[in-house]
Amino acid sequence: MIKIDKRVLQPGAVGAGIDPASASSVVPSSPDLSRELDHDAIAEHARGGPSAIRQGEDTGPPIDPRLQRLTRLLLKADSKTEVRLRAPTDDKMACVRETVTGLWPQHAVDAIWRNPDIYRAKTTAPPLMSSQEFMDSLRVKEVPEDIISRLALIEVPYRGFDGDVHRGQVVGHKDIEDSIRVVFRRILEETDFPMTCVTPVSRFGWSDPSSVMFNNSSGFNWRLVADSHEVSDHSFGGAIDINPLINPWVKGGASHKRYDPEVVGTLEALSQVVQIFKEQGWKWGGDWKNSKDWQHFYRPEIPLKYFGKEEVPE
């Protein structure tokens, strides 16, 4: 994780980060389309987070101006998101419902939403996105063109919890496209590790909590790190989260009821999947000291090379 110099922020700016760890254990009691999966998390963070940052606060050396620009854009985007979530015309929930009913067409909608273990049920993989759908989804999210131009939509194979082999897609930085292909191919060929779904977060209306809730493995997402003003490594296409529902982000050494390394599909230090990622040059959030992000694999050289974002040990 990277510490962001707060001097780049304008007074009055509020970030609305989302904590995947807290979102992962919440199952809505009803699939009512008026309920937004991440509205409460966003609103709570906005209320509790710093509502103003003093310009000129001495928090360290100036950061790269390229990163300053991205930080401001994301803060502005998060502010827009909170407003949209309050609007009755927002269709994000309809997008989530369409995706999850497509994943589990043999189950009733209520059963999908109420079952915390639905991730283990037999799935029908989502249809692959076309290049045009991919580009359209990025522009709907208002992703900057200098980020879009460096992204690739990468088709990968994976094994479902039912043992069937599916085709999925990961959005990642072009510099690590080959590495992503190798990692997923090796996981399929060298292990029996299952994944519920591998599809872009845009299939879930760009809602990270929604993607986490249904255990979707994914890469790029234009967002901030939870509870911070830090640009996430996912925003550069330099990170991948694997089975995030059962491999949560745990802060401060706390326990988490969804994390049990004995459960199929979870990750721990001796997991073959962890070793494969590391052999391909990736770092793992499970190695962090002050928190554990069991799902998270990342390549810090990507944000450093293009936007001057330096890694600080977590």
N, C-alpha and C positions, 0 to 999 in steps of 0.2 A: 504494500500500500504506500501511497505517496502523500506527504504533507503539503497542503496547498497554502501559499502565502496569502493571508486574508487581505493584504493591501490591494490586491487586484480587484476586490469586490466593491461595488457601489454601495453607499449607505442606503439602508432600507431593503436590500436584497434578501430574499428568503429562499433557501434551497429546500426541496421536498424529496429527500432521499427515501428509499424503501428498504426495510430490513428483511432480507429473504429468510432469515432464521425465524423471525416472528411470524412472517406470512406463511411459512411452510406448514405450520401446525394448525392453521385455521381452515375449517371447512364450512362454507356457508350452509345455513339450515334450509335454504330455499333457492331454487334457480330463478327467482323473480328477476326479470330483466331490469328492474329499477334499482337493483342492488349492485353497486360497483365493488369489485373484489378488493381494490386497493385504495378506495376513497378514505377509509378510516385511518389507514397507515399514513397516507399523505397529509391528511388534515392534522393528525396528532403531531407529526413531525414539524409541520408549519407552525403550530401553536407553541411547541416546546423548543424549537430551534432558535438560534440567534436572529432577532428581527432586524438588527442593524450592525454593521461592521464599521468601525472607525477607520477612516482613511489615514494613512500614515502610521498605523499601528506597527510597532517594531517586532515583527515575527520572524525575521530572517532576511537573507539576501533576496533581491528581486528575482521573480521567476521569468521564464521565457515568454516573450510577448505573444508567441503563437498559442501557448497554453492559457495565457490570460484571456485571449479572445474566445477560446472554446469554453472556458469557465463561465464567462458572461453569457454566452449563448445558451448554455445549459441551465443556468439560473433563470433566464428569461423563459425558456421552454418549460421548466418545471412550474413556474408561476402560471403559465397558460394552461398547463395540464390540470392544475387544481381547479381553475375556473371551469374548464370543460367538464370535469367530473361532476360538478354541481348542476350542469345543464341537463334537462330531461331529454334533449335531443341526442345526447352522447350515445354512440352505438358500440362502444367498446365491449360491453357485456354481451351484445348480440354476436360479436365476432368470436368471443371466447366460447359461447354456447355452441356456435356452429363448429368450431374446431373440436371440442371435447365430445360432442355427439357423433362427429365423424370418426373419432378415435375408438369409441365404444358403441357402435350402432346397435349392438345386441342388448344394450342396457337402457332402461328408462332414464330420462333426464334426472328425475329425483334421486334415483339410485346412484348415479354418477356423482352428484354433488354431495350426497350424504355419506358416501363410503370413503373413509380415509385411506383405504387400501386398494382403491380402484386402479392405482398405478400398476398393480401386478396382474390385472386381468388382460386377457387376449385383446390386442388392438388391431385396428386397420390403419396403416400408416397414412398420414395426410398426403394428398397429391403433391407432386413436386411443383415448386414455384417456377414459372417461366422467368426469363431474363427481364421482360417488361414488368411483370408483377413485382419482381424484386426491386427494380428501380422506382416504380410507383410507390411502393411501401416506404422507401427511404425518403422520398420527397414529401410524402404525407407527414412523416415524422419531423420534417424540416431539418434533416441532417445536412451539414455544410458540404458543399461540393468537393472541397479538398479532402474530406473524409470519404465521401462516396467513391471518388476516383481511385481510391486505394483498396476498395473492398472487392471480394470475390464471393460468389455463391457457389459453394463447393458440395458436390454430391458425395455422400459417404454411405457405406454399408454398416448395419448394426444388427445385433441379435435382440429380439424382444424377450420379455419375461416368459412367453410361451415357447421359446426356443426357435421361433421362425425368424428368418433373415429378412430384413426390410431395407429399403433405400430411404435415406434421409438427406437433409441439407444443413450445412453449417455456413454461416456468414463469417468470414475471417479476412485478415489483411492479406493482400496478394503476396507479400514477402514470405509468408509462412503457409501458403496454400499447399505446397507439396508436403510439408511436415504434417499438416492436418490430415491429408489423405493417408499418409503412412501410418499415423497413429490409429485411425479408425480401422484401417485394413488389418493392422497387427492385433488390435483388440479382438476383432472378429476371428482371425485365424489362429491366434495363440491362446485365447482364453474362452471361457464360457460366460463371460460377464454380460448381463442383460441391461438394456436401457428401455424405458417406456416409450420414448418418442424422441426424435432428433429433427427439429424443425425450427425455422427462424421465429424469434419472439414476436415478430409482426403478426403471426398467425393467432396470437393471443392479444391483439390490439395494442402491442408494444407494452403490455402490462407485465412487469417482471414477477410480481406476486402471483399472477394467474398462471404464468408459465411454470413457476416453482411449484405451485399447488398441485399441478398435474404431472410433476416429475419430468418435465421436458428438458432435455440436454440441448444447450444452445451456445452460440458465440456472441456475435455483435449485438449490442443494444446501446442506443444513444441515451446515456443517463449518467447521473452522479453516483458516487459511492453512497451507500446508506448512511444517513445521519451525518452528512458532511457537505462541504463545498468542493469536494475532490472529484475530478473527472475520472470516471471508472475506466479501467483497462479495457472493458468491453466496448467503450466508445471509440476505440482505435482499431477494433477487430483483433486485439491482441490477447484475448482470454476466452476460455471455454469452461462452462459449468456442466458437470456430469451428474445426472440423477439428483438434482438439487433438493428435492423434497426429503430424501432420506440421507443426504450428505449436507446438512445445513451449515450456515455460518454461525459460529458460537463465539460470543464476545467474552473476554475476561476470564477464560478458563471455566465458565459455567457449563453445567450439563444441559443436555437437550433431549427431550423425550423421543424425538424422531431419530436420533442417532444411536444405532446399535451396530457395531462392526461385525456382529455375527449374522446380520440380516443380508440376504442375497442382494447385490446391487450397491452395497455401501463400499466406501473406500477407507483404507487405513495404510499405514506406512509400508507394509509388506505386500500390498495388493499388486498383482501383475499390471493392472492398468496404470497405477502410479509409476511403476518402474518404466513402462513403455513411454509414457509422456516424458519422463526425465531423460531417458535415452535419446529422445528426439529434441532435447534442448529446452524443455518447458520446466517452469518452477511450479510448486504446489502449495496451496494455502494451508494444507495440513501440517506443513513444517513451520508455520509461524509460531512465535513465542507468546505474544500477548493476546492472541485470538486464534481460532481455528476455522478456516474456511475449507471444509472437507471436499466440497464440490469443485473448487476453483483451481484451474490451471492457467498459467499466464506466461507471456513472453515480454519482459520489461524493456527489451531493446527496441521494440516497435514504437511505443510512445516516446521513448528517449530520442530515437533517431529523427522522428518527424515533427515532434512538438516539444522537445526539451524537457520531458517529464522524467525526473530521476526517481529511482526506487529508494525508499527508506525502509529498512528492516522493520517488520511488524512484530 
